[in-house]
Amino acid sequence: MWRGRKLRFPPSPEIRPTPDRVRETLFNWLGPRLPGARCLDLFAGSGALGLESLSRGAVHVTFVERDGAAARELRARLSEWGASGAEVEHTDALRFLSDAAGTRGARAADGIGSAGAIGSAAVASSAFDIVFLDPPFDSDLLTLAAGRLETGGWLAPGALIYVECAARNGLPALPSAWTTTKAKRAGEVGYHLLTRA
């Protein structure tokens, strides 16, 4: 849909866009599951994974990004490209995941929410079919976020969870309901696709 468009984002040591080769492999893995899917790009950064999902038929993507400049740039791209079905939450990922399902629905009821959503309020309170987890490598955020996703009602049955982590460390402890279905390495990046039972 947006082939050839340049993805701009503010320079930041915390934003580490998924390499093109890795992104191509990931979207080959996701293939037929994307059309009509509801996606969560939890540590969005540049938003490349969520934007690609929208361009391949996802019905909704929630982008969560704590860096204000990155969140503003992402909103600008969505607006410039005329994207629908997208919501940008400028907040910390763990704080977002601590939000109870009832609060999510109430906040989304106005169609905008505190983050300046673009898209339907009805979509904002449902569970996600696909989640992208690519937190800063040298942190415990992956394990914490995974636990909250599993216990907080954020995942649809059979949800797919994409995880990037430092290849040298391998996958940390993740919820027992998650099974690795695909895994590869590209340089220092280990990337994995898991399925929730």
ZAPANU-911241 format. One record per residue (C-alpha): residue in three letters; y, x, z; residue number from 1. Coordinates in steps of 0.05 Angstrom, whole numbers. Layout:
N
<rec><rest>ala</rest><north>Y</north><east>X</east><up>Z</up><nr>NUM</nr></rec>
...
//
This chain:
197
<rec><rest>met</rest><north>0</north><east>0</east><up>0</up><nr>1</nr></rec>
<rec><rest>trp</rest><north>49</north><east>55</east><up>19</up><nr>2</nr></rec>
<rec><rest>arg</rest><north>18</north><east>112</east><up>-22</up><nr>3</nr></rec>
<rec><rest>gly</rest><north>65</north><east>169</east><up>-34</up><nr>4</nr></rec>
<rec><rest>arg</rest><north>114</north><east>150</east><up>21</up><nr>5</nr></rec>
<rec><rest>lys</rest><north>136</north><east>206</east><up>67</up><nr>6</nr></rec>
<rec><rest>leu</rest><north>120</north><east>197</east><up>141</up><nr>7</nr></rec>
<rec><rest>arg</rest><north>179</north><east>225</east><up>181</up><nr>8</nr></rec>
<rec><rest>phe</rest><north>178</north><east>236</east><up>255</up><nr>9</nr></rec>
<rec><rest>pro</rest><north>220</north><east>277</east><up>304</up><nr>10</nr></rec>
<rec><rest>pro</rest><north>196</north><east>347</east><up>318</up><nr>11</nr></rec>
<rec><rest>ser</rest><north>161</north><east>350</east><up>385</up><nr>12</nr></rec>
<rec><rest>pro</rest><north>107</north><east>395</east><up>414</up><nr>13</nr></rec>
<rec><rest>glu</rest><north>71</north><east>333</east><up>438</up><nr>14</nr></rec>
<rec><rest>ile</rest><north>64</north><east>302</east><up>369</up><nr>15</nr></rec>
<rec><rest>arg</rest><north>4</north><east>330</east><up>334</up><nr>16</nr></rec>
<rec><rest>pro</rest><north>-10</north><east>288</east><up>271</up><nr>17</nr></rec>
<rec><rest>thr</rest><north>-82</north><east>280</east><up>251</up><nr>18</nr></rec>
<rec><rest>pro</rest><north>-96</north><east>328</east><up>193</up><nr>19</nr></rec>
<rec><rest>asp</rest><north>-102</north><east>296</east><up>124</up><nr>20</nr></rec>
<rec><rest>arg</rest><north>-175</north><east>317</east><up>116</up><nr>21</nr></rec>
<rec><rest>val</rest><north>-194</north><east>288</east><up>183</up><nr>22</nr></rec>
<rec><rest>arg</rest><north>-156</north><east>224</east><up>168</up><nr>23</nr></rec>
<rec><rest>glu</rest><north>-192</north><east>216</east><up>102</up><nr>24</nr></rec>
<rec><rest>thr</rest><north>-260</north><east>223</east><up>136</up><nr>25</nr></rec>
<rec><rest>leu</rest><north>-240</north><east>174</east><up>191</up><nr>26</nr></rec>
<rec><rest>phe</rest><north>-219</north><east>120</east><up>142</up><nr>27</nr></rec>
<rec><rest>asn</rest><north>-283</north><east>130</east><up>102</up><nr>28</nr></rec>
<rec><rest>trp</rest><north>-320</north><east>117</east><up>167</up><nr>29</nr></rec>
<rec><rest>leu</rest><north>-279</north><east>55</east><up>183</up><nr>30</nr></rec>
<rec><rest>gly</rest><north>-283</north><east>28</east><up>111</up><nr>31</nr></rec>
<rec><rest>pro</rest><north>-304</north><east>-45</east><up>112</up><nr>32</nr></rec>
<rec><rest>arg</rest><north>-285</north><east>-56</east><up>185</up><nr>33</nr></rec>
<rec><rest>leu</rest><north>-210</north><east>-49</east><up>172</up><nr>34</nr></rec>
<rec><rest>pro</rest><north>-193</north><east>-112</east><up>132</up><nr>35</nr></rec>
<rec><rest>gly</rest><north>-173</north><east>-165</east><up>183</up><nr>36</nr></rec>
<rec><rest>ala</rest><north>-180</north><east>-118</east><up>243</up><nr>37</nr></rec>
<rec><rest>arg</rest><north>-135</north><east>-115</east><up>304</up><nr>38</nr></rec>
<rec><rest>cys</rest><north>-120</north><east>-42</east><up>320</up><nr>39</nr></rec>
<rec><rest>leu</rest><north>-89</north><east>-4</east><up>378</up><nr>40</nr></rec>
<rec><rest>asp</rest><north>-58</north><east>64</east><up>365</up><nr>41</nr></rec>
<rec><rest>leu</rest><north>-53</north><east>84</east><up>438</up><nr>42</nr></rec>
<rec><rest>phe</rest><north>-20</north><east>153</east><up>435</up><nr>43</nr></rec>
<rec><rest>ala</rest><north>14</north><east>137</east><up>369</up><nr>44</nr></rec>
<rec><rest>gly</rest><north>59</north><east>198</east><up>359</up><nr>45</nr></rec>
<rec><rest>ser</rest><north>76</north><east>195</east><up>285</up><nr>46</nr></rec>
<rec><rest>gly</rest><north>37</north><east>130</east><up>278</up><nr>47</nr></rec>
<rec><rest>ala</rest><north>-2</north><east>156</east><up>218</up><nr>48</nr></rec>
<rec><rest>leu</rest><north>-68</north><east>125</east><up>239</up><nr>49</nr></rec>
<rec><rest>gly</rest><north>-39</north><east>56</east><up>253</up><nr>50</nr></rec>
<rec><rest>leu</rest><north>3</north><east>57</east><up>189</up><nr>51</nr></rec>
<rec><rest>glu</rest><north>-57</north><east>76</east><up>148</up><nr>52</nr></rec>
<rec><rest>ser</rest><north>-96</north><east>19</east><up>181</up><nr>53</nr></rec>
<rec><rest>leu</rest><north>-42</north><east>-31</east><up>161</up><nr>54</nr></rec>
<rec><rest>ser</rest><north>-42</north><east>-5</east><up>90</up><nr>55</nr></rec>
<rec><rest>arg</rest><north>-117</north><east>-16</east><up>87</up><nr>56</nr></rec>
<rec><rest>gly</rest><north>-116</north><east>-88</east><up>110</up><nr>57</nr></rec>
<rec><rest>ala</rest><north>-112</north><east>-89</east><up>186</up><nr>58</nr></rec>
<rec><rest>val</rest><north>-81</north><east>-154</east><up>207</up><nr>59</nr></rec>
<rec><rest>his</rest><north>-46</north><east>-124</east><up>268</up><nr>60</nr></rec>
<rec><rest>val</rest><north>-31</north><east>-56</east><up>298</up><nr>61</nr></rec>
<rec><rest>thr</rest><north>-1</north><east>-43</east><up>366</up><nr>62</nr></rec>
<rec><rest>phe</rest><north>30</north><east>26</east><up>370</up><nr>63</nr></rec>
<rec><rest>val</rest><north>40</north><east>55</east><up>440</up><nr>64</nr></rec>
<rec><rest>glu</rest><north>85</north><east>116</east><up>445</up><nr>65</nr></rec>
<rec><rest>arg</rest><north>122</north><east>143</east><up>506</up><nr>66</nr></rec>
<rec><rest>asp</rest><north>170</north><east>189</east><up>468</up><nr>67</nr></rec>
<rec><rest>gly</rest><north>233</north><east>148</east><up>454</up><nr>68</nr></rec>
<rec><rest>ala</rest><north>252</north><east>185</east><up>390</up><nr>69</nr></rec>
<rec><rest>ala</rest><north>182</north><east>177</east><up>361</up><nr>70</nr></rec>
<rec><rest>ala</rest><north>180</north><east>103</east><up>379</up><nr>71</nr></rec>
<rec><rest>arg</rest><north>248</north><east>92</east><up>346</up><nr>72</nr></rec>
<rec><rest>glu</rest><north>226</north><east>130</east><up>283</up><nr>73</nr></rec>
<rec><rest>leu</rest><north>162</north><east>90</east><up>280</up><nr>74</nr></rec>
<rec><rest>arg</rest><north>201</north><east>24</east><up>284</up><nr>75</nr></rec>
<rec><rest>ala</rest><north>247</north><east>49</east><up>229</up><nr>76</nr></rec>
<rec><rest>arg</rest><north>187</north><east>65</east><up>184</up><nr>77</nr></rec>
<rec><rest>leu</rest><north>156</north><east>-3</east><up>196</up><nr>78</nr></rec>
<rec><rest>ser</rest><north>222</north><east>-37</east><up>179</up><nr>79</nr></rec>
<rec><rest>glu</rest><north>237</north><east>7</east><up>119</up><nr>80</nr></rec>
<rec><rest>trp</rest><north>168</north><east>-4</east><up>90</up><nr>81</nr></rec>
<rec><rest>gly</rest><north>169</north><east>-79</east><up>104</up><nr>82</nr></rec>
<rec><rest>ala</rest><north>107</north><east>-76</east><up>148</up><nr>83</nr></rec>
<rec><rest>ser</rest><north>84</north><east>-140</east><up>182</up><nr>84</nr></rec>
<rec><rest>gly</rest><north>34</north><east>-148</east><up>237</up><nr>85</nr></rec>
<rec><rest>ala</rest><north>59</north><east>-88</east><up>276</up><nr>86</nr></rec>
<rec><rest>glu</rest><north>85</north><east>-79</east><up>347</up><nr>87</nr></rec>
<rec><rest>val</rest><north>114</north><east>-16</east><up>377</up><nr>88</nr></rec>
<rec><rest>glu</rest><north>110</north><east>-9</east><up>452</up><nr>89</nr></rec>
<rec><rest>his</rest><north>155</north><east>46</east><up>480</up><nr>90</nr></rec>
<rec><rest>thr</rest><north>117</north><east>61</east><up>544</up><nr>91</nr></rec>
<rec><rest>asp</rest><north>66</north><east>107</east><up>575</up><nr>92</nr></rec>
<rec><rest>ala</rest><north>-5</north><east>92</east><up>551</up><nr>93</nr></rec>
<rec><rest>leu</rest><north>-35</north><east>85</east><up>621</up><nr>94</nr></rec>
<rec><rest>arg</rest><north>21</north><east>38</east><up>642</up><nr>95</nr></rec>
<rec><rest>phe</rest><north>9</north><east>-4</east><up>580</up><nr>96</nr></rec>
<rec><rest>leu</rest><north>-66</north><east>-8</east><up>596</up><nr>97</nr></rec>
<rec><rest>ser</rest><north>-52</north><east>-27</east><up>668</up><nr>98</nr></rec>
<rec><rest>asp</rest><north>-17</north><east>-90</east><up>643</up><nr>99</nr></rec>
<rec><rest>ala</rest><north>-61</north><east>-151</east><up>659</up><nr>100</nr></rec>
<rec><rest>ala</rest><north>-83</north><east>-196</east><up>601</up><nr>101</nr></rec>
<rec><rest>gly</rest><north>-40</north><east>-254</east><up>628</up><nr>102</nr></rec>
<rec><rest>thr</rest><north>22</north><east>-210</east><up>630</up><nr>103</nr></rec>
<rec><rest>arg</rest><north>8</north><east>-187</east><up>559</up><nr>104</nr></rec>
<rec><rest>gly</rest><north>6</north><east>-258</east><up>534</up><nr>105</nr></rec>
<rec><rest>ala</rest><north>68</north><east>-279</east><up>573</up><nr>106</nr></rec>
<rec><rest>arg</rest><north>108</north><east>-219</east><up>549</up><nr>107</nr></rec>
<rec><rest>ala</rest><north>87</north><east>-231</east><up>477</up><nr>108</nr></rec>
<rec><rest>ala</rest><north>105</north><east>-305</east><up>480</up><nr>109</nr></rec>
<rec><rest>asp</rest><north>176</north><east>-293</east><up>458</up><nr>110</nr></rec>
<rec><rest>gly</rest><north>150</north><east>-257</east><up>395</up><nr>111</nr></rec>
<rec><rest>ile</rest><north>190</north><east>-195</east><up>411</up><nr>112</nr></rec>
<rec><rest>gly</rest><north>172</north><east>-169</east><up>480</up><nr>113</nr></rec>
<rec><rest>ser</rest><north>206</north><east>-112</east><up>515</up><nr>114</nr></rec>
<rec><rest>ala</rest><north>187</north><east>-64</east><up>459</up><nr>115</nr></rec>
<rec><rest>gly</rest><north>217</north><east>-99</east><up>400</up><nr>116</nr></rec>
<rec><rest>ala</rest><north>154</north><east>-124</east><up>368</up><nr>117</nr></rec>
<rec><rest>ile</rest><north>147</north><east>-138</east><up>294</up><nr>118</nr></rec>
<rec><rest>gly</rest><north>95</north><east>-191</east><up>282</up><nr>119</nr></rec>
<rec><rest>ser</rest><north>62</north><east>-252</east><up>313</up><nr>120</nr></rec>
<rec><rest>ala</rest><north>61</north><east>-266</east><up>387</up><nr>121</nr></rec>
<rec><rest>ala</rest><north>-8</north><east>-298</east><up>380</up><nr>122</nr></rec>
<rec><rest>val</rest><north>-38</north><east>-232</east><up>359</up><nr>123</nr></rec>
<rec><rest>ala</rest><north>-10</north><east>-193</east><up>417</up><nr>124</nr></rec>
<rec><rest>ser</rest><north>-56</north><east>-221</east><up>471</up><nr>125</nr></rec>
<rec><rest>ser</rest><north>-124</north><east>-213</east><up>436</up><nr>126</nr></rec>
<rec><rest>ala</rest><north>-175</north><east>-157</east><up>444</up><nr>127</nr></rec>
<rec><rest>phe</rest><north>-175</north><east>-99</east><up>395</up><nr>128</nr></rec>
<rec><rest>asp</rest><north>-228</north><east>-86</east><up>342</up><nr>129</nr></rec>
<rec><rest>ile</rest><north>-208</north><east>-13</east><up>330</up><nr>130</nr></rec>
<rec><rest>val</rest><north>-175</north><east>35</east><up>379</up><nr>131</nr></rec>
<rec><rest>phe</rest><north>-147</north><east>104</east><up>363</up><nr>132</nr></rec>
<rec><rest>leu</rest><north>-147</north><east>152</east><up>423</up><nr>133</nr></rec>
<rec><rest>asp</rest><north>-113</north><east>218</east><up>408</up><nr>134</nr></rec>
<rec><rest>pro</rest><north>-79</north><east>240</east><up>473</up><nr>135</nr></rec>
<rec><rest>pro</rest><north>-51</north><east>310</east><up>487</up><nr>136</nr></rec>
<rec><rest>phe</rest><north>-112</north><east>356</east><up>489</up><nr>137</nr></rec>
<rec><rest>asp</rest><north>-97</north><east>391</east><up>555</up><nr>138</nr></rec>
<rec><rest>ser</rest><north>-96</north><east>330</east><up>599</up><nr>139</nr></rec>
<rec><rest>asp</rest><north>-144</north><east>280</east><up>631</up><nr>140</nr></rec>
<rec><rest>leu</rest><north>-112</north><east>222</east><up>594</up><nr>141</nr></rec>
<rec><rest>leu</rest><north>-172</north><east>211</east><up>549</up><nr>142</nr></rec>
<rec><rest>thr</rest><north>-219</north><east>196</east><up>607</up><nr>143</nr></rec>
<rec><rest>leu</rest><north>-168</north><east>153</east><up>643</up><nr>144</nr></rec>
<rec><rest>ala</rest><north>-148</north><east>113</east><up>582</up><nr>145</nr></rec>
<rec><rest>ala</rest><north>-221</north><east>102</east><up>562</up><nr>146</nr></rec>
<rec><rest>gly</rest><north>-237</north><east>75</east><up>631</up><nr>147</nr></rec>
<rec><rest>arg</rest><north>-178</north><east>27</east><up>629</up><nr>148</nr></rec>
<rec><rest>leu</rest><north>-195</north><east>3</east><up>559</up><nr>149</nr></rec>
<rec><rest>glu</rest><north>-266</north><east>-13</east><up>580</up><nr>150</nr></rec>
<rec><rest>thr</rest><north>-250</north><east>-48</east><up>646</up><nr>151</nr></rec>
<rec><rest>gly</rest><north>-185</north><east>-82</east><up>625</up><nr>152</nr></rec>
<rec><rest>gly</rest><north>-212</north><east>-130</east><up>572</up><nr>153</nr></rec>
<rec><rest>trp</rest><north>-177</north><east>-92</east><up>515</up><nr>154</nr></rec>
<rec><rest>leu</rest><north>-238</north><east>-84</east><up>471</up><nr>155</nr></rec>
<rec><rest>ala</rest><north>-272</north><east>-135</east><up>427</up><nr>156</nr></rec>
<rec><rest>pro</rest><north>-348</north><east>-137</east><up>426</up><nr>157</nr></rec>
<rec><rest>gly</rest><north>-372</north><east>-82</east><up>379</up><nr>158</nr></rec>
<rec><rest>ala</rest><north>-304</north><east>-49</east><up>379</up><nr>159</nr></rec>
<rec><rest>leu</rest><north>-297</north><east>19</east><up>345</up><nr>160</nr></rec>
<rec><rest>ile</rest><north>-262</north><east>74</east><up>384</up><nr>161</nr></rec>
<rec><rest>tyr</rest><north>-237</north><east>137</east><up>348</up><nr>162</nr></rec>
<rec><rest>val</rest><north>-228</north><east>197</east><up>393</up><nr>163</nr></rec>
<rec><rest>glu</rest><north>-195</north><east>265</east><up>379</up><nr>164</nr></rec>
<rec><rest>cys</rest><north>-202</north><east>321</east><up>429</up><nr>165</nr></rec>
<rec><rest>ala</rest><north>-203</north><east>397</east><up>432</up><nr>166</nr></rec>
<rec><rest>ala</rest><north>-268</north><east>418</east><up>397</up><nr>167</nr></rec>
<rec><rest>arg</rest><north>-278</north><east>474</east><up>448</up><nr>168</nr></rec>
<rec><rest>asn</rest><north>-284</north><east>423</east><up>505</up><nr>169</nr></rec>
<rec><rest>gly</rest><north>-325</north><east>369</east><up>472</up><nr>170</nr></rec>
<rec><rest>leu</rest><north>-322</north><east>297</east><up>493</up><nr>171</nr></rec>
<rec><rest>pro</rest><north>-306</north><east>284</east><up>566</up><nr>172</nr></rec>
<rec><rest>ala</rest><north>-341</north><east>230</east><up>607</up><nr>173</nr></rec>
<rec><rest>leu</rest><north>-331</north><east>163</east><up>572</up><nr>174</nr></rec>
<rec><rest>pro</rest><north>-354</north><east>93</east><up>590</up><nr>175</nr></rec>
<rec><rest>ser</rest><north>-430</north><east>84</east><up>586</up><nr>176</nr></rec>
<rec><rest>ala</rest><north>-421</north><east>24</east><up>539</up><nr>177</nr></rec>
<rec><rest>trp</rest><north>-393</north><east>71</east><up>486</up><nr>178</nr></rec>
<rec><rest>thr</rest><north>-441</north><east>105</east><up>438</up><nr>179</nr></rec>
<rec><rest>thr</rest><north>-422</north><east>161</east><up>390</up><nr>180</nr></rec>
<rec><rest>thr</rest><north>-439</north><east>141</east><up>319</up><nr>181</nr></rec>
<rec><rest>lys</rest><north>-403</north><east>197</east><up>281</up><nr>182</nr></rec>
<rec><rest>ala</rest><north>-375</north><east>265</east><up>300</up><nr>183</nr></rec>
<rec><rest>lys</rest><north>-345</north><east>324</east><up>263</up><nr>184</nr></rec>
<rec><rest>arg</rest><north>-302</north><east>385</east><up>275</up><nr>185</nr></rec>
<rec><rest>ala</rest><north>-242</north><east>411</east><up>236</up><nr>186</nr></rec>
<rec><rest>gly</rest><north>-218</north><east>477</east><up>264</up><nr>187</nr></rec>
<rec><rest>glu</rest><north>-197</north><east>465</east><up>336</up><nr>188</nr></rec>
<rec><rest>val</rest><north>-202</north><east>389</east><up>330</up><nr>189</nr></rec>
<rec><rest>gly</rest><north>-265</north><east>350</east><up>349</up><nr>190</nr></rec>
<rec><rest>tyr</rest><north>-264</north><east>280</east><up>323</up><nr>191</nr></rec>
<rec><rest>his</rest><north>-312</north><east>224</east><up>340</up><nr>192</nr></rec>
<rec><rest>leu</rest><north>-325</north><east>151</east><up>324</up><nr>193</nr></rec>
<rec><rest>leu</rest><north>-356</north><east>111</east><up>380</up><nr>194</nr></rec>
<rec><rest>thr</rest><north>-381</north><east>39</east><up>383</up><nr>195</nr></rec>
<rec><rest>arg</rest><north>-375</north><east>-6</east><up>443</up><nr>196</nr></rec>
<rec><rest>ala</rest><north>-441</north><east>-42</east><up>458</up><nr>197</nr></rec>
//
